[in-house]
Amino acid sequence: MPAQEKQADVVALSFEQAMKELEDIVRRLESGQVKLDEAVSAYERGAALKAHCESKLAEAKTKVEKITGSGKNLGLEPDDRD
């Protein structure tokens, strides 16, 4: 699979799917049963999955900050001023 297709494939994954695949890659690499060429390809895929997960987490953080008003009290929690 060409690198561009691999990248498009990673981008289409949900956070959970990417984490599961990344965990599987780590498990395989840690087993020591992977040939060198396969290990290099798995490492590259793992790096792309890691970057994708970090991006998804950053998106989620931004959404939460928008919802919570970046830590400002929007009346969603009790106000201590009473």
Secondary structure by P-SEA (a helix, b strand, c coil): ccaaaaaaaaaaccaaaaaaaaaaaaaaaaaccccaaaaaaaaaaaaaaaaaaaaaaaaaaaaaaaaacccccccccccccc
